């Protein structure tokens, strides 16, 4: 072997250093790529959770208990949807600007609103027509439980082939409300849906249900009161103040989307609630209300104006109120998303 000259040794060291740097650069790029993918996946999980929450607020605020009671023999159940891994990914173009999407999965009935269904589990295959041109976001565009799973109130088609869930009408239920839906329906039909001797007695009954201990029932009572022109807004505001969590958020959503209230009045009242928040999660609940309202009604001038006015109100309260760091970060993140939606 020939002796290595100092120049050769230096050259080899430079090559080794260069190769090490190149290897480190490749490792850095791979690491950065993995971290980027991880961040994207985490962001998508947060967004899906946010959209799922918004849809649940919307769906619980629009539960059709009155219609269900009138339909007689229809079977409605609270069911768990378990979509197949690639449910909703197969889309076939139709007449522009339409797409057909196919959803697959299994369902399990957990509890029935009335009589027990003849079948309690099975498969579902649903075809949906999505039209994108010139329309606002609909609930299935935001979060579709047929493709992403969830707890839903749905109708079981027992006389059809195949037997299964009615795919065109699903109401996403917050997981923590699973045990409240059926009892709320029974009480609602008995005490609310039927004719009342007088408007005052009906209002008194509804007001008593605001603190009934069943959030589904309380929300339905809140909605009926909000739609009654003779009910003072103070009754509703006090109910929001007393509530928390998803009930406060869904009640706030009803308040923001009920057109009979003046936007300045609502803004003033929400400002008062926000300023009185003391770390109980109320600011986060109000922000969830605004997010859902902006998401589903942001193209309406009234709602857009109201949500735009409430963003700085809640933002100031976040800065001036003693809340934990987690709630502060969540509220600010949601407010940022609202501002983007309203642009």
C-alpha positions in Angstrom: 0.0 0.0 0.0 1.3 3.4 -0.9 2.0 5.8 1.9 -0.7 8.5 2.3 0.5 12.0 1.8 -0.8 14.8 4.1 -2.7 16.2 1.1 -4.4 12.9 0.5 -5.4 12.6 4.1 -6.8 16.1 4.1 -8.8 15.3 0.9 -10.2 12.1 2.4 -11.2 14.0 5.6 -12.9 16.7 3.5 -14.8 13.9 1.6 -15.8 12.2 4.8 -17.0 15.5 6.2 -18.9 16.2 3.0 -20.5 12.8 3.1 -21.4 13.3 6.8 -22.9 16.6 6.1 -24.9 15.2 3.1 -26.1 12.3 5.3 -27.0 14.7 8.1 -28.8 16.9 5.5 -30.8 13.9 4.3 -31.6 12.9 7.8 -32.6 16.5 8.6 -34.8 16.5 5.5 -36.4 13.2 6.4 -37.0 14.3 9.9 -38.5 17.6 8.8 -40.7 15.7 6.4 -41.9 13.4 9.1 -42.5 16.3 11.5 -44.4 18.1 8.7 -46.6 15.1 8.0 -47.2 14.7 11.8 -48.2 18.4 12.1 -50.5 18.2 9.1 -52.2 15.0 10.6 -52.5 16.7 14.0 -54.0 19.8 12.4 -56.5 17.7 10.5 -57.5 15.9 13.7 -58.1 19.2 15.5 -60.1 20.5 12.5 -62.2 17.4 12.3 -62.9 17.7 16.0 -63.9 21.3 15.5 -66.2 20.5 12.6 -67.7 17.6 14.4 -68.4 19.8 17.3 -70.0 22.5 15.1 -72.2 20.0 13.4 -73.3 18.5 16.7 -74.3 22.0 17.9 -76.3 22.6 14.7 -78.0 19.2 14.7 -79.0 19.2 18.4 -80.5 22.7 17.9 -82.6 21.4 15.0 -83.8 18.1 16.4 -87.2 17.3 14.7 -89.0 15.8 17.8 -92.3 17.4 16.7 -92.2 15.7 13.3 -91.0 12.4 14.7 -93.9 12.4 17.1 -96.3 13.0 14.2 -94.8 10.3 12.0 -96.3 7.5 14.1 -94.6 4.2 13.2 -91.2 5.4 12.1 -88.4 3.9 14.1 -85.8 6.4 15.3 -82.7 5.3 17.2 -79.5 6.6 18.6 -76.9 4.6 16.7 -73.1 4.4 16.5 -71.8 4.6 12.9 -68.5 2.8 12.1 -67.4 3.8 8.6 -65.1 1.5 6.5 -61.5 2.8 6.2 -62.1 4.4 2.8 -65.7 5.3 3.1 -66.5 8.5 1.1 -63.2 8.4 -0.9 -64.8 7.0 -4.1 -66.4 9.9 -5.9 -67.8 9.7 -9.4 -68.4 12.8 -11.4 -72.0 13.4 -12.6 -73.4 16.3 -14.5 -71.2 19.3 -13.6 -70.9 20.6 -11.0 -72.1 17.5 -9.2 -70.3 14.6 -7.6 -71.6 11.3 -6.3 -70.0 10.0 -3.1 -70.4 6.4 -1.8 -70.2 5.7 2.0 -69.8 2.3 3.5 -69.7 1.0 7.1 -71.6 -0.7 9.9 -74.2 0.7 12.4 -75.3 -0.4 15.9 -78.5 0.8 17.4 -77.9 1.8 21.1 -81.3 3.1 22.2 -84.7 3.6 20.5 -86.9 6.7 20.9 -90.1 4.6 20.9 -90.5 0.9 20.0 -87.5 -1.3 19.7 -86.3 -1.8 16.1 -86.6 -5.3 14.5 -82.9 -5.2 13.8 -80.2 -3.5 15.9 -77.1 -3.6 13.7 -76.0 -4.1 10.1 -74.1 -2.6 7.2 -74.9 0.6 5.3 -74.1 1.7 1.8 -75.1 5.2 1.0 -74.9 7.2 -2.2 -75.1 11.0 -1.9 -75.2 13.7 -4.5 -73.1 16.7 -3.7 -73.6 19.9 -5.6 -70.8 22.5 -5.2 -71.6 25.3 -7.6 -73.0 28.4 -6.1 -73.9 27.0 -2.7 -72.9 27.4 0.9 -71.4 24.6 3.0 -74.0 22.1 4.1 -73.7 19.9 7.1 -72.4 16.9 5.2 -69.7 18.9 3.5 -68.5 20.0 6.9 -68.6 16.7 8.7 -70.2 13.6 7.5 -70.6 10.8 10.1 -71.3 8.3 7.4 -67.6 8.7 6.4 -66.0 9.8 9.6 -68.1 8.0 12.2 -70.0 9.3 15.2 -73.1 8.9 17.4 -76.2 9.9 15.5 -80.0 10.0 15.8 -81.3 8.4 12.7 -84.3 6.6 11.2 -84.2 2.8 10.6 -85.7 1.6 7.3 -87.1 -1.7 8.4 -89.4 -2.2 5.4 -86.8 -1.6 2.8 -84.2 -3.7 1.1 -81.6 -3.7 2.4 -82.6 -2.8 6.0 -80.5 -0.1 7.4 -80.2 3.6 8.3 -81.8 6.4 6.4 -78.7 8.1 5.0 -80.3 11.5 4.1 -81.3 12.5 7.6 -78.8 12.1 10.4 -78.4 14.2 13.5 -74.9 14.1 15.1 -75.2 13.7 18.9 -72.4 14.7 21.3 -71.0 11.6 22.9 -71.7 12.9 26.4 -75.4 13.3 25.5 -76.0 9.7 24.4 -78.2 8.7 27.4 -80.2 11.9 27.3 -81.8 11.8 23.8 -84.5 9.1 24.4 -85.7 10.5 27.8 -85.8 14.0 26.4 -88.1 12.8 23.6 -90.5 11.1 26.0 -90.7 14.2 28.2 -90.9 16.6 25.2 -93.8 14.7 23.7 -95.7 14.6 27.0 -95.1 18.2 28.2 -94.2 20.3 25.2 -95.4 19.0 21.9 -99.0 18.7 22.9 -101.5 21.6 23.1 -101.2 23.8 26.1 -104.1 25.4 28.0 -102.6 28.8 27.5 -99.4 30.5 26.2 -98.4 31.5 29.7 -98.7 28.0 31.0 -96.7 26.7 28.0 -94.0 29.3 28.6 -93.8 28.5 32.3 -93.4 24.8 31.5 -90.7 25.6 29.0 -88.8 27.8 31.5 -88.9 25.0 34.1 -87.3 22.7 31.6 -84.3 25.0 31.1 -82.9 23.5 34.3 -84.4 20.0 33.9 -81.0 18.3 34.2 -81.3 16.8 30.7 -79.3 19.0 28.3 -81.2 17.8 25.2 -84.5 18.7 26.8 -83.2 22.0 28.1 -82.0 22.9 24.6 -85.3 22.1 22.9 -87.1 24.2 25.5 -84.6 27.0 24.9 -85.3 26.8 21.1 -89.0 27.0 21.6 -88.7 30.0 23.9 -86.3 31.8 21.5 -88.8 31.4 18.7 -91.6 32.9 20.8 -91.9 36.6 20.1 -93.3 37.3 23.5 -90.4 35.8 25.5 -87.9 38.4 26.8 -84.3 38.0 25.8 -83.3 38.2 29.5 -84.9 34.7 30.1 -82.6 33.3 27.4 -79.5 35.1 28.5 -79.9 34.0 32.1 -80.3 30.4 30.8 -77.0 30.7 28.9 -75.3 32.1 32.0 -76.5 29.1 34.1 -75.4 26.5 31.6 -72.0 25.3 30.6 -70.2 23.1 28.1 -72.0 21.9 25.1 -75.4 23.1 26.4 -74.1 26.6 26.7 -72.5 26.4 23.2 -75.7 25.0 21.6 -77.9 27.5 23.4 -75.6 30.3 22.2 -75.8 28.9 18.6 -79.6 29.1 18.8 -79.4 32.7 20.1 -77.0 33.8 17.4 -79.1 32.3 14.5 -82.6 33.3 15.7 -83.4 36.2 13.4 -85.9 38.0 15.7 -83.1 39.4 17.9 -81.3 42.7 16.9 -77.6 42.1 16.3 -76.5 45.0 18.6 -78.7 43.6 21.4 -77.2 40.2 21.1 -73.6 41.6 20.9 -74.3 43.6 24.1 -75.7 40.6 25.9 -72.9 38.3 24.9 -70.3 40.9 25.9 -71.9 40.9 29.4 -71.7 37.1 29.6 -68.1 37.1 28.3 -67.0 39.7 30.8 -68.4 37.7 33.7 -66.6 34.5 32.7 -64.3 33.2 35.4 -62.5 30.3 34.0 -65.6 28.0 34.0 -65.2 27.3 30.2 -67.9 29.8 29.3 -65.7 31.7 26.9 -64.8 28.6 25.0 -68.5 27.7 24.8 -69.4 31.1 23.4 -66.6 30.8 20.9 -67.9 27.4 19.8 -71.3 29.0 19.3 -69.8 31.8 17.1 -67.8 29.3 15.1 -70.8 27.1 14.3 -72.9 30.2 13.4 -70.2 31.5 11.1 -69.7 28.1 9.5 -73.3 27.4 8.7 -74.7 30.9 8.4 -71.7 33.0 7.6 -73.1 34.0 4.1 -76.1 35.6 5.7 -75.5 39.3 6.3 -77.0 39.4 9.7 -75.0 36.4 11.0 -71.8 37.6 9.4 -72.2 41.0 11.0 -73.0 39.5 14.4 -70.0 37.1 14.3 -67.6 39.8 13.1 -68.7 42.0 16.1 -68.3 39.2 18.6 -64.8 38.1 17.6 -63.1 41.2 19.2 -65.5 41.1 22.1 -64.4 37.5 23.0 -60.8 38.3 22.2 -60.7 41.2 24.7 -62.3 39.0 27.3 -59.7 36.3 26.8 -57.0 38.8 27.5 -58.7 40.4 30.5 -60.2 37.3 32.2 -58.4 34.8 34.4 -58.7 31.5 32.5 -56.4 28.6 32.2 -53.8 28.5 29.4 -55.5 25.6 27.6 -58.8 27.4 27.3 -57.1 30.6 26.2 -55.1 28.9 23.5 -58.3 27.0 22.2 -60.4 30.2 22.2 -57.7 32.1 20.3 -57.3 29.3 17.8 -61.1 29.2 17.1 -61.3 32.9 16.8 -58.6 32.9 14.2 -60.5 30.3 12.2 -63.7 32.4 12.5 -61.9 35.4 11.1 -60.7 33.4 8.1 -64.2 32.1 7.4 -65.7 35.6 7.5 -63.2 37.1 5.0 
